[in-house]
């Protein structure tokens, strides 16, 4: 019996040891190493977008204008300009052809009214006027541009100045008057004399005037190559020129177009030919000594061998300037605060000669209305 029990115990021990050995063997098995599969990322090839080539604007057959600094046809760039006198009283409004002038002057004459003179590089319209009589200071200005002076009559002072300076001129009170001018009888005289492009060209030919600048002629202004803002902290969104109680034109800055729109007699200053308002890139206000010279109230002003102060206004800004004219230069010269000759923006220019003893009547405002 004891022998059987002993055998049973031995058998059980053998079984326990066998099972332990199997378990140990299982725990010692090495699991296979799994190497992850790496999928290569393909980077797409980026084709660069070519930068468009900006072709420079072609100006074949063109050159810079001596009057505006803008590109114009070479056919007209060397042509002498015309300086045309304009009636500027309310009864004569709207004038015809004023917006075509490259430069427009405005100056007091007798009775508190102003008269205008347009400097024309090219004549585009058939109706120009109404044209009025000459004043001697306008004659001096026309001479600065080597212009052919167009007027309907003149004062005795203007007659003397025309002769003294040898100014080529077309007057309505001479034999070529009927060729150059016509009367619009729907308008009361003397506000109804108009010139035509055809008439002016015929009159010039009849008088035998040279139509091109002399080879040594230099332009009146220096221009920037491109539009430029002034370095100034003085904003000018409105400019009012109180020439008199009767004549107080003003300009309002159009920031979108970067031009000064002109108003007079409390309304837009319109060109009858185009229906458009007069507008300017540059404004020069030139302060001058002026006074009456006779009982008729005719004005004169100190422009020859003289100097003074003024303003240059463009792109909503104003800077102080000085001016000078003498026999050696013939032309009016403008200078910045550093004494350098003034450079102005390309475009049309308005110039006012204003009494220097009334500078307070030139009102600058940073508000547009």
Secondary structure, DSSP 8 states (H G I E B T S, - for coil): -HHHHHHHHHHHHHHHHHHHHHHHHHHT-------------------------------TTEEE-TTTSSEEEHHHHTB--EEEEE--SGGG-S-BSGGG-SEEEEEE-GGG-EEEEEEESS---S-EE-B--B-HHHHHHHHHTT-EEEES-B-HHHHHHHHHHT--EEETTSTTHHHHEEE-TTS-TTS-EEE-HHHHHHHHHHHT---B--TT---S-EE-SS------S-B-SEEEE-SSSS---EEEEETTTTEEEEEETTEE-B-TTT--B-EESEEEEEEE-EEE-STT--EEE--TTEEEEEEEEETTEEEEEEEEE-TTT-S-EEE-TTS-B-EE-SS-EEEEEEEGGGGGGEEEESS--
